[in-house]
Amino acid sequence: MIVMEWGEFQNHKAMLTEEIVARTIHEDYGLPGEIRNIVDLYSGQVFLVEMWRKDGDSIDGGVMKCERYLLKVLSRTFTKYSEEVRATTELTTRLHGMGLNGQLPIPNKRGDTLQLLEFPMTETDDTTKQCKAHFLVRLFSFVDGRVVNSLNELPDEIITQLGAKTAKMHLALMNIEEYRRVLEDWGISNVWCPVRTHKLRDILHVIDVQERRELVEEVIQAFQENVAEISDQLPKGYIHGDIRARNIVLRPDQGENETSKVFIDFDEAAYTCLVHDVATAIVSILIDGKSLESRKAAIFLKGYEQHRQLTQKETSALLYCVAARLAMLLVADALMASLRRDHEAFLDQTSGWELLGDLWRLDEIPHVSHRLPVSR
């Protein structure tokens, strides 16, 4: 098992032009049609590709149909984790068949949904100094709908439904065994996974405010004592690993005036403690509101517990899991910003640190079923 370290995150990314993206779609995936639009959706790593092709045969040559795809190119950090990325990609296919994931991986001309391709890359922020490197590449179907982070505010109804959807996903994957070994290892080795919270100490130097460093140290210590040491007593299963507003799409149900909620981007999926997914979702909800709106966290938990009740040990661990996730986002965000000028921030640092401070003054996440006292 290869263990990822924060020091690997030089954030080396491929330098992709529209010409390179179009060539990849045509030559490697063999998709027919005319590419009329390519949009960089996320930091040079996710591209929306719009293709037009004739649909059917007719006297007038057929009707032109638009198909949209997402081309995803992981940063070079992940190249040596191809087995883990392949497992998350195959899990994505399984989830699509269950209606829980909106993205379907598209195979290349060889029938493989994951491939290693060589692209130009810059070693530093100096874009004039280029070299070539290999990157893991995947193509996905595009999910029509509205990404949740485009909403001005998350309505209570949607938060409840997201809680329910998360629980349904956890339950639906309970009996799947084929990816468990790889993704259980990934849940230990991936530096983004909660069990690696203590590794934040390796990069705390990027935080220049002593009080903030001390706060993170408190969170790490409490997480180790109250979560890591009892992890074998917490229910485990497959988790999304990155439930946040930009990874949830609201799409219209055919023939109905309602919307369905689907998750996208399972790159951080792992087999580990289910409570970590609950904590990640709560952090996203709190960040979206930019303040400690414990009521919204309670609404999410209400939806979740309609389908799966948290155990008493999960309840007592939840506050520490939420704090650890938020601390990880804040410190990692500062690290990435120090490495790349074009880094897109995970969250606003000022409001994020205020949120962590407010959260740390709580004794528990409010309104959880069967509350237990929490000591610190």
C-alpha positions in Angstrom: 0.0 0.0 0.0 1.4 3.4 -1.1 0.8 6.1 1.5 0.2 9.6 0.2 1.9 12.6 1.9 1.1 16.3 1.8 4.6 16.9 0.4 3.5 15.3 -2.9 1.0 18.0 -3.6 3.1 20.2 -5.8 -0.2 20.4 -7.6 1.5 19.7 -11.0 -1.3 19.9 -13.6 -1.4 19.2 -17.3 -1.3 22.2 -19.6 -4.3 21.4 -21.8 -5.3 23.5 -24.8 -8.6 23.2 -26.6 -6.7 21.4 -29.4 -5.3 18.8 -27.0 -8.7 18.2 -25.4 -10.3 17.8 -28.9 -7.6 15.4 -30.0 -8.0 13.3 -26.9 -11.8 13.0 -27.5 -11.4 12.1 -31.1 -8.3 10.0 -31.1 -8.3 8.2 -27.7 -12.1 7.9 -27.2 -13.1 7.7 -30.9 -16.2 9.7 -30.4 -17.7 10.9 -33.7 -19.1 14.4 -34.2 -18.0 18.0 -34.4 -16.7 19.6 -31.2 -18.2 23.1 -31.1 -17.4 24.2 -27.6 -14.8 23.3 -24.8 -15.1 25.0 -21.4 -12.6 24.7 -18.5 -14.9 24.0 -15.5 -12.3 23.5 -12.9 -8.7 24.7 -12.8 -7.5 23.1 -16.0 -8.5 19.6 -14.8 -12.2 19.3 -15.8 -13.4 20.2 -19.2 -17.0 20.3 -20.6 -17.0 19.2 -24.2 -20.0 19.8 -26.4 -20.2 17.6 -29.5 -22.7 17.7 -32.4 -23.5 14.7 -34.6 -26.2 13.6 -36.9 -29.0 11.6 -35.2 -30.6 9.1 -37.5 -30.8 8.9 -41.3 -33.1 10.9 -43.4 -33.4 12.6 -46.7 -32.1 15.9 -45.3 -29.1 14.1 -43.7 -30.5 13.7 -40.2 -31.1 16.0 -37.2 -28.1 17.4 -35.4 -27.9 16.3 -31.8 -25.8 17.8 -29.0 -24.0 15.5 -26.6 -22.0 16.7 -23.7 -19.1 15.1 -21.8 -16.7 15.8 -19.0 -13.0 15.2 -19.5 -11.2 14.8 -16.2 -7.4 14.9 -15.9 -6.1 14.3 -12.4 -3.0 16.2 -11.2 0.2 14.2 -11.5 0.1 13.5 -7.7 -2.5 10.7 -8.4 -0.6 9.0 -11.3 0.9 6.4 -9.0 -2.5 5.6 -7.5 -4.0 4.2 -10.6 -5.4 1.1 -8.9 -7.3 3.2 -6.4 -8.6 5.6 -9.1 -9.7 2.6 -11.2 -11.6 1.3 -8.2 -13.4 4.6 -7.6 -14.2 4.8 -11.3 -15.7 1.3 -11.4 -17.7 2.1 -8.2 -19.0 5.2 -10.1 -20.3 2.9 -12.8 -22.0 0.7 -10.3 -23.6 3.7 -8.6 -24.9 5.0 -11.9 -26.8 1.8 -12.4 -28.4 2.3 -9.0 -29.4 5.9 -9.8 -27.2 7.3 -7.1 -24.5 8.8 -9.4 -25.2 11.0 -12.4 -21.9 10.5 -14.2 -21.3 7.4 -16.3 -17.6 6.7 -17.2 -17.1 6.4 -21.0 -14.7 3.8 -22.2 -11.9 4.7 -24.7 -11.4 2.9 -28.0 -9.8 0.0 -26.1 -12.8 -0.4 -23.8 -11.0 1.0 -20.7 -12.5 3.8 -18.6 -9.1 4.8 -17.2 -6.1 5.6 -19.3 -2.6 7.1 -18.8 -1.8 9.8 -21.3 1.2 12.2 -21.8 0.5 15.9 -21.8 2.6 19.1 -21.4 3.1 20.2 -17.9 4.7 23.2 -16.0 7.0 22.4 -13.1 6.4 25.8 -11.5 4.1 28.8 -11.9 6.5 29.9 -14.7 4.4 28.7 -17.7 7.4 29.2 -20.0 9.2 26.2 -18.5 7.3 23.2 -19.8 8.0 19.5 -19.8 5.9 16.4 -20.4 4.4 14.0 -17.9 1.8 11.2 -17.7 -1.6 11.9 -16.2 -4.7 9.7 -15.4 -7.5 10.6 -17.7 -11.2 9.7 -17.7 -14.3 10.8 -19.7 -17.8 10.9 -18.2 -21.3 11.6 -19.4 -22.5 15.1 -18.5 -25.3 15.5 -16.0 -28.0 17.9 -17.0 -29.3 19.9 -14.1 -28.3 22.6 -11.7 -25.3 22.2 -9.4 -26.3 22.9 -5.8 -23.5 25.5 -5.3 -25.2 27.7 -7.9 -28.1 28.2 -5.6 -28.1 31.5 -3.6 -29.3 29.5 -0.5 -29.9 25.9 0.3 -33.7 25.4 1.1 -34.4 23.2 4.1 -36.3 20.7 1.9 -33.2 20.1 -0.3 -31.0 19.7 2.8 -33.3 17.1 4.2 -33.4 15.3 0.9 -29.6 15.4 0.7 -29.4 13.8 4.1 -31.8 11.1 3.0 -29.9 10.5 -0.3 -26.6 10.1 1.6 -28.1 7.5 3.9 -29.6 5.6 1.0 -26.2 5.6 -0.7 -24.5 4.2 2.4 -27.2 1.4 2.7 -27.2 0.5 -1.0 -23.5 -0.2 -1.0 -23.3 -2.3 2.1 -23.1 -5.7 0.4 -20.6 -4.8 -2.4 -17.3 -6.6 -1.8 -15.3 -6.3 -5.0 -13.8 -2.8 -4.4 -13.5 -3.2 -0.6 -9.9 -4.2 -0.3 -8.5 -1.4 -2.5 -10.8 1.3 -1.2 -10.3 0.3 2.4 -6.5 0.8 1.8 -7.4 4.1 0.1 -9.3 5.2 3.2 -6.0 4.8 5.1 -3.5 6.0 2.6 -5.2 9.0 1.0 -4.0 12.1 2.8 -7.5 13.6 2.3 -9.2 10.9 4.3 -10.1 11.8 7.9 -7.9 9.0 9.5 -4.9 11.0 8.2 -5.9 14.2 10.1 -2.8 13.9 12.3 -0.7 14.5 9.1 -1.8 18.1 9.1 1.0 18.7 11.5 3.4 18.2 8.6 2.1 21.3 6.9 0.9 23.5 9.8 3.8 25.9 9.0 1.7 27.3 6.1 -0.6 28.8 8.7 1.1 32.0 9.9 -1.3 32.8 12.9 -0.2 31.0 16.0 -3.7 30.9 17.5 -4.9 29.1 14.4 -2.1 26.6 14.6 -2.9 25.9 18.2 -6.6 25.5 17.4 -5.8 22.9 14.7 -3.5 21.1 17.1 -6.4 20.9 19.6 -8.7 19.5 16.9 -6.1 16.9 15.9 -5.5 15.7 19.4 -9.2 15.5 20.2 -9.9 13.6 16.9 -7.2 11.1 17.7 -8.6 10.5 21.2 -12.3 10.5 20.4 -12.5 9.1 16.9 -9.3 7.4 15.7 -8.9 5.3 18.8 -12.4 3.9 18.5 -12.6 3.7 14.7 -12.9 -0.1 14.9 -16.2 0.4 16.8 -17.7 2.7 14.2 -19.9 1.4 11.4 -18.0 1.2 8.1 -18.9 1.2 4.5 -18.4 3.0 1.2 -18.4 6.7 1.4 -18.4 9.5 -1.2 -15.6 11.3 0.6 -16.3 14.7 -0.8 -20.0 15.5 -0.4 -20.2 19.3 -1.0 -22.4 21.6 -3.0 -20.5 21.5 -6.2 -20.7 17.7 -6.2 -24.5 17.5 -6.0 -26.7 18.1 -9.1 -30.5 18.8 -9.1 -32.0 17.5 -12.2 -35.6 17.4 -13.4 -37.4 14.1 -13.2 -38.8 13.1 -16.5 -42.6 13.6 -16.6 -42.7 15.2 -13.1 -42.5 18.7 -11.7 -39.9 17.6 -9.2 -36.1 17.3 -9.1 -33.9 14.4 -8.2 -30.6 14.7 -6.5 -27.6 12.9 -7.8 -24.0 12.9 -6.6 -21.1 13.4 -8.9 -17.3 13.1 -8.5 -16.5 10.0 -6.5 -12.7 10.5 -6.7 -12.4 10.5 -2.9 -14.6 7.5 -2.4 -13.2 5.0 0.2 -14.3 2.2 2.5 -14.1 3.6 6.0 -16.3 5.0 8.8 -19.6 6.2 7.5 -19.7 9.1 10.0 -16.9 10.7 8.0 -19.3 11.2 5.1 -21.9 12.7 7.4 -19.4 15.1 8.8 -18.1 16.1 5.3 -21.7 17.0 4.2 -22.3 19.0 7.4 -19.1 21.0 6.8 -20.3 21.8 3.3 -23.6 23.0 4.6 -21.9 25.2 7.2 -19.4 26.6 4.7 -22.3 27.4 2.3 -23.9 29.5 5.0 -20.5 31.0 6.1 -21.6 30.7 9.8 -22.5 28.2 12.4 -26.0 27.4 11.3 -26.5 24.4 13.5 -30.1 24.3 12.5 -29.2 23.3 9.0 -26.9 20.6 10.2 -29.8 19.2 12.2 -32.0 19.3 9.2 -29.5 17.2 7.2 -29.2 14.7 10.1 -33.0 14.5 10.3 -33.1 13.5 6.6 -30.2 11.0 7.1 -31.7 9.4 10.1 -35.0 8.8 8.3 -33.2 5.9 6.7 -30.2 5.1 8.8 -29.8 5.9 12.5 -26.5 7.0 13.8 -25.1 4.8 16.6 -24.3 6.3 19.9 -20.6 6.1 19.2 -21.1 7.9 15.9 -23.1 10.6 17.6 -20.3 11.2 20.2 -17.7 11.3 17.4 -19.5 13.6 15.0 -18.4 16.9 16.4 -14.8 15.9 16.2 -15.2 14.6 12.7 -16.8 17.9 11.5 -14.0 19.9 13.2 -11.3 17.7 11.7 -12.8 18.0 8.1 -13.0 21.8 8.4 -9.5 22.1 9.8 -8.2 19.9 6.9 -9.9 22.1 4.3 -8.4 25.3 5.9 -4.9 24.0 6.2 -4.8 22.3 2.8 -6.3 25.3 1.2 -3.5 27.4 2.5 -0.9 24.9 1.3 -2.3 24.8 -2.2 -2.4 28.6 -2.4 1.2 28.7 -1.4 2.1 26.3 -4.2 0.1 27.7 -7.1 -1.1 31.2 -7.9 -4.0 29.8 -9.9 -5.3 27.6 -7.0 -9.1 28.0 -6.6 -9.9 28.3 -2.9 -11.9 25.7 -1.2 -13.5 28.2 1.1 -13.1 31.8 2.4 -10.2 31.6 4.9 -11.5 34.4 7.2 -15.0 33.1 7.6 -13.7 29.5 7.7 -11.4 30.1 10.7 -14.2 31.9 12.5 -16.5 29.0 11.8 -14.0 26.5 13.2 -13.6 28.6 16.3 -17.3 28.8 16.8 -17.7 25.1 16.2 -15.0 24.2 18.7 -16.9 26.1 21.4 -19.8 23.7 21.1 -20.2 20.6 23.2 -22.1 18.6 20.4 -23.7 18.9 17.0 -27.2 20.0 18.1 -30.4 18.0 17.6 -28.8 14.7 16.8 -30.9 11.7 17.9 -30.0 10.0 21.1 -27.6 12.8 22.1 -24.7 12.0 24.4 -22.6 14.4 26.4 -19.3 15.2 24.9 -16.2 16.0 26.9 -13.1 17.7 25.8 
